Amino acid sequence: MLMVREIFQQEPRAFEEGIRDQIKIMRLISASIKPASFSDEQVRAEYERRNRKIQASFILVDPKDFSANVTVSDADVKAAYDSRKQDFLVPDSVNVAYMTVKLAEKATDDEKKKAMAQADEIKATIDKDGDINAVAKKYALAIKETGLFNAEAPDLSIGWSFELLQQVFTAKAGTVLKPAETPLGIQILKVTEKKPAYIPEFDKVKDQAKEKLVTEKATELAKAKAAELQKTLTGKPLFNDAAKALGLTPKQTPFFANGDYLPEIGISEDFETTALALTKEKPLSDVVVTAKGPAIIHFDGEEKADTKKFEEVKADFKKSLYEEAQVKSVNAVIQEIRTRASLESYLPKEKQAEPRS
């Protein structure tokens, strides 16, 4: 019982009920998963699709170039804020006080055990006395505070692991966590404050709302300009020459496959999907919106998948397809459960997307 309270920061009864609920949900999901089936031809075609590489030239129309042409009134900004307040949601936040039992850069196992023993003693003293500041003074340790932060913007400079951050966000205010080894040493953390998610009043985010609205309107202008350029470039045999004649400087990607990072673009599923669908016969894309702005893409060349390597990795690749299909099936079941229960997710849309294939 003590272990459940110590590790999971929950009462045993609540912990057991949570486990039972999870088992019920997993049984429901398992019974609803649809089995997947792939023929050898399908496996080969998918391997070739994913491992085909292309090189492309592209023109990027930067929305920043149109921002000066955008004018919005205070009423426009307020209306935009009112229509999508959820965009300004500040997630659950926590404030953590912590002290550090320092370790040498190359501390031995014995030194780490000694430091952890001291940290355990400090935690026990805090649990008994309740005053973390007095305990810090007793052990001649400096106490620091993180200030309020949230899971979407954690303070990475303190070097806490994902697991430790999870404990921080699930613990109740006033909880002293079990000492943890971090890059800074053995640390004792106390969650001093928890602030529930909230939507700030308009006056608090007025500048942010205005910037967001201006960016959106500038992006629409950039899209219109990109569409105009795309129409002009359609049918021109020499893309680069035609673009330069319009005063544009196309950029070229290296050869890339699905999921690769692209200089100037970054990771953009829409850009990559559109580019990889281009061929010598259909070399010019429609306008594609990326995080950097609207783009027009031109097919320059391709490297086809290595069919000899496919035979070497065929079994593992086929297994990965089954695993991906299972994940998609589970996500579909969860989405159906959410829909039937009228549950609403407050995660940003990009975080609700299924894993890329």
N, C-alpha and C positions, 0 to 999 in steps of 0.2 A: 504494500500500500504506500509506504514511504517513497519507494522508487517511482511509482506513478506520479506522485505529487512533485518529486524532485526533478524528474526528467521531462515529463510531459506537461507540467504546470497545470494539472487538472485533478479534480477529485476523482477517486476510483470509480464511483457510480457513473459519473458523466463520461469517463473514459470508456467504460464497458458498454454503455448505451451507444456511444459513438462508433465503437467497433462493430456492434451488432447492425447498426444502420448501414455501415459501409459494406458488410457482408451481404445484406439484402440487395443493395444497389448493384454490387458486383454480380450476384446471381441473376438479377434482372438483365443486366447488360450482356452477360455470357449467353443467356437464352435467346437474346435478340440479335446476336451477331450473325451476319450472313456469310456462309463459307465462300471463299474466292477460288477461282479456277483460271489457270493460264495455260494456253497451248504453247508448244515450243516456238511456233511462229510469232505468237504474241510477245513472248519473252525476248526473242531476237529483235523484233521491231522496236520494242521499248528500249532495249539496250542501245540500238543504233540511234534512236531519237535522242536519248540522254547524252550520248557520247559523241554525237556529231558536233563539230566545232565550226564556227563561221567567223569571218572577219567583216566588219561593217564600218562604213563612214556614217557620220551623223551630224546634224545641225541642231544645236540646242538654243532655244529662244528663252532667254533669261527674264523671268517676270520682274526682276529688280529694275530692268531697263524701262519698265512701263509704270513704275510706282509713282513717279513724278506727275503722271497724267491722271492719277486717280484722286478724286476729291470725295470725301465722305463727311456728312454732317454728324453732329452729336446724336441726332434723332436716328440716323442710319445705324450708328454704332450701338445705340441702346436697343433698337429693334433686333439687330443681329444677336446681341447678348440674350435678349428675352426668348428668342426662337430656339436657342440651343445652349441653355445654361449648363447642361451636362458636360459640355466641352471644357468648362472651367472648374470642374470638380477637383478639389484638393483631397487626395486619398487620406486614409487613416494615418496619423502622424504620431511619432513617439519621441520622447526626450529621455536620454540615458545618461546617468552618472556612472563613471567608472574609474577604477584605480588600477595601477599596473605594478605587478611584481616583476621587475626587469630580469632579463636573461642575457647572458653574454652571447655574442653573435654566433659562436660555435659552442654552445653549452652542451655538456655531456648529459647522458641520460640521468645520472645521479643528481646533477645540478637541476635538471628539469623536475625531477621527483621532489627535491627539496623545496623548490619554488612553488610547486603545486600543493605541497603539504601546508606551506605558509598561507597560500591563497585560500585553501579549505578552512584553515583556522580563522582567517579574516572574515570569510563568509559566515561561519558559525557565530562569530562575535556580532556581526551586523544583524543576523537573524534574531539573536538574543536581545541586543540593546536597541536596535531599530534606527540608531542615528549614524548614518554612513559617514557624515563629516567628522564626528567624534572618533569613530573607528579609524578613519584615515589619519587623523592627527596622532592617535595612539601608536600607529605603526609607522609614522613618519612617511606617509605616502601622499603624493599629490592627487587630488580628485579633480576630474575634468567632466565637462558635460558636452554632449553632442549638439544640443539645441534641437528643436523639433525638425524631424526629417521623415520622409515617407518611403515606401517600398519602390516607388517609381524613380525616386531621386535619392538613393542612399548616399551617405558620406563615405565614399570609397577610400578616402585618405587614411581612415582608421584601420583599414585592412581586415575587417571582419569577414569571415567566410559566409557563404550563402546559408549554411545550416545555422550559424550563430544569429544571423539576421532574422531567420525564420523564428527562432526562439524569442528574439526581442519583440517581434510583431505579434506573436501569439500569447505572450505573457501578460498578466494583469499589471496595472499600475501598482507600484510598491514591491513587486517581485524582485528578489535578488537571484540572479541566475547562477548556476553551477560554474565555478571558475573555468575559463577556457584559454587554451594556448593560442596566441595570435602572433603576427610578425613583430609586435612590440613587446611581447612577453606574456606572462600569465595574467589575465585580466579578470577582475570581478565587476560585474555589471549590475546595476539596479535601474529598473524601468521606473523613472520618477514621474512621468506624465504621459498620458495617452489622450490624443485629441481625435474625436471621430471625424470621418469624412464630411466635408461641407462644401457648399457652393458659395464663394465670396459674393458680397454685394457688388453691384455694378461699379460704384465709385472706386472700389479696391482694384478692379481689373480693367478699368476703362481704357488705359493705354494699351494693355495687352489685347483687348477686344478690338480696338481701332487698328492696331498693327495686323491682326488676323484678317480683318475685313479688307483692308487695303491690299494685303497679299493675295487674297482670293480674287479681288477685282482685277488686280494686275495680271494674275494668272489667266483670267478669262481673256484679257487683251492679248496676252502672249499666245494663247491658243488660237485666237482669231488670226494673228499674224502668221503663225506656223501653218495654219490651214491655207492661207493665201500663198505662202511660199511652196507648200506641197503641191498645190494646183499648178503653179508655174513650172515646177521641176518635173512634173509627171510627163513621161514620154521623151525626156531629154536623154540621149544616149550616154553622154559623159557627165555624170553627176557632179564631180568636183569642179569641172570647168564651168558648168551651168551655175553652180552655187557661187563661185568666185565672181562670175559676171554680175551677180546680184549684190556683190559686196560682202559676201559671207565667207567664212573660213571653216570648212568642214573639219572635223576631227575624226581620227580612225581608232577603232578598238584593236587590241591584239586578238588573235584567234581565241575564242572562248566557247565554253559549253554551258549548259544549264547550271545555274547556281554559282558561277564564277563572279568574283569581284571585278568591276570594270572601273578603270581610272576615269575621272570626270563624272561618272554616273553613280558609282557605288553599287549596292545590291538593289536591283529593280526588277521585280518579276515581270512587270508589264513590258519593260524595254526588252528583256531577254526573250520572253515568249514571242513577242512580235518579230524581233530580229531573227530568231531561229526558224521562224515560219517563212522567211523570205527565201527566194531561189533566184537563179540566173534568169528565169523566165518572168518572174514577178519580183523585181529587185527593190522597188520603192514602197515604203510603208505609208500608212495613214499617220496622222498625228498621234503620238504616244505621250501621255503625261507621266513625267517622272518627278521625283522630289526636287530635282534641280530645275525643272521647267519642262514645257512641251518640247518634244523632239521629233525629227524626221530622220528615218534610218534608211540607209542604202546598202544592199548586199554587195560585198566586194569579192568574196571567195569562201570556200569551205574545205574542211578536212573531215572526211568520213570516218566513222567509228572503225576501230581495229577489229576485224572479224576473227582474227586468230586469237586475240586476247579474250574475245567473247567465249570461246570454247573453254578457256582456262577458268573463267570466273562464272560460267553459266549457272552452276548449282547455287553458289552464294548469291548471285544476282536474283535468281528466281525466288530464293528464300526471302530476300529483302522485299520483293514485290508482294509476297504473301503477308509479311509483317506490316507493310504500308497499308495494304487493303484492310487488314484487321483494325489498324488505328483509325482509318477513315470510317469503318463500320461502327466502331465504338463512339466516335465523335458524332455520327449521325444519330445514334440511339440517344446520346446525351442531349443533343439538340431537340430531338422529339420529346424527350421527357420535360425539358425546359419549356417547350412550346405548350405542351398539354397542361403543365402546372402554372402557366402564365408567369414564368420567372423571367426577369430581365437582367441581362448581364451589364455591368457598368464598366467592363474593361473596354479600352479603345478597340475599334473594329479590327485593326491590324493584329491585335493580340488574340483575337478570337479566330483568326484564320487557321485553316488546317495546315499540317506540315506540307511543305513543298515537295513535289515529286521530281 
